[in-house]
Amino acid sequence: MKTILKLAVFGLTVYACVNIAFAWLQYFQFKDGVRQASQTGFSLTTAELHKRVLEIAEQNSVPLDEDGFSVRRDDKTHTLIDGSYTKEISLLPIRAFPWTFTFHTDTMTVAPPNLK
């Protein structure tokens, strides 16, 4: 009986750890995608960059609302993207808990020279 209880606790611990690791992996992939979009999106408007961030969120299964983040550009080279989202993570098979992830990107880019 003691062994069965230990195995059950071990199984629940592994279940929770796998779900947490998967959520963090999605978060880091999303965050890297947003950083890359801000670095390479110097020719995009803020509206186009906003749309691109939503596409990246969809690709990474991130539940990001349209108004869940902001895209600001001080000039053509300085881009700021801030936001957060909440995702339900199953720590137990019968119960999910909300977990809030925040992201911030502060990027300075220089456009390549136009050789025409």
C-alpha positions in Angstrom: 0.0 0.0 0.0 2.9 2.3 0.9 4.5 1.7 -2.5 1.3 2.5 -4.4 1.0 5.8 -2.5 4.6 6.7 -3.3 4.0 5.8 -7.0 0.9 8.0 -7.1 2.7 10.9 -5.6 5.6 10.4 -8.0 3.2 10.2 -11.0 1.4 13.4 -9.9 4.7 15.2 -9.5 5.9 14.1 -13.0 2.5 15.2 -14.4 2.8 18.7 -12.9 6.4 19.1 -13.9 5.8 18.1 -17.5 2.8 20.6 -17.8 4.8 23.4 -16.2 7.8 22.7 -18.5 5.6 22.7 -21.6 4.0 26.0 -20.7 7.4 27.6 -20.0 8.8 26.2 -23.3 5.8 27.8 -25.2 6.5 31.1 -23.3 10.2 31.1 -24.2 9.5 30.3 -27.9 6.9 33.0 -28.0 9.2 35.6 -26.3 12.1 34.8 -28.7 9.7 35.1 -31.7 8.6 38.5 -30.4 12.2 39.7 -29.9 13.1 38.5 -33.4 10.1 40.2 -34.9 11.0 43.5 -33.2 14.6 43.2 -34.4 13.8 42.4 -38.0 10.5 44.5 -38.3 12.1 47.9 -38.7 10.2 48.4 -42.0 6.8 47.4 -40.4 4.4 49.9 -39.0 3.3 49.5 -35.4 -0.1 48.0 -36.6 1.7 45.5 -38.7 4.1 44.6 -35.9 1.1 44.2 -33.6 -0.5 41.8 -36.1 2.8 39.9 -36.3 3.0 39.4 -32.6 -0.5 38.0 -32.6 0.6 35.6 -35.4 3.5 34.5 -33.3 1.2 33.9 -30.3 -1.1 31.8 -32.4 1.9 29.7 -33.7 3.0 29.0 -30.2 -0.5 28.3 -28.7 -0.2 31.4 -26.5 -3.6 32.8 -25.4 -2.8 36.4 -26.1 -5.6 39.0 -26.5 -5.4 41.8 -29.1 -5.3 44.3 -26.2 -3.1 42.2 -24.0 0.1 43.9 -25.2 1.3 47.2 -26.6 3.7 48.1 -29.4 5.4 51.5 -29.2 8.0 53.0 -31.4 9.9 56.1 -30.3 11.4 56.5 -33.7 12.1 54.1 -36.6 14.9 52.4 -34.7 13.5 52.0 -31.1 10.7 49.5 -30.5 9.1 48.6 -27.2 6.7 45.6 -26.9 5.2 44.9 -23.5 2.4 42.6 -22.5 1.2 39.6 -20.5 -1.1 36.7 -20.7 -2.6 34.1 -18.3 -2.6 30.4 -19.1 -4.3 27.6 -17.2 -1.7 25.0 -16.3 -2.9 21.6 -15.0 -0.9 20.8 -11.9 -3.3 18.0 -11.0 -5.4 16.0 -13.5 -8.6 17.4 -12.0 -7.5 21.0 -11.4 -5.9 23.7 -13.5 -4.3 26.8 -12.0 -3.9 30.2 -13.7 -0.3 31.3 -14.4 0.6 34.8 -15.6 3.4 35.2 -18.1 4.8 38.7 -18.9 7.1 39.7 -21.7 9.0 42.9 -22.5 11.2 43.6 -25.5 13.2 46.8 -25.9 15.0 46.8 -29.3 17.2 49.2 -31.1 17.6 48.4 -34.8 19.4 49.9 -37.7 18.1 49.5 -41.2 20.5 48.2 -43.7 21.7 50.9 -46.2 19.7 51.3 -49.4 22.2 50.7 -52.2 20.0 51.9 -55.0 
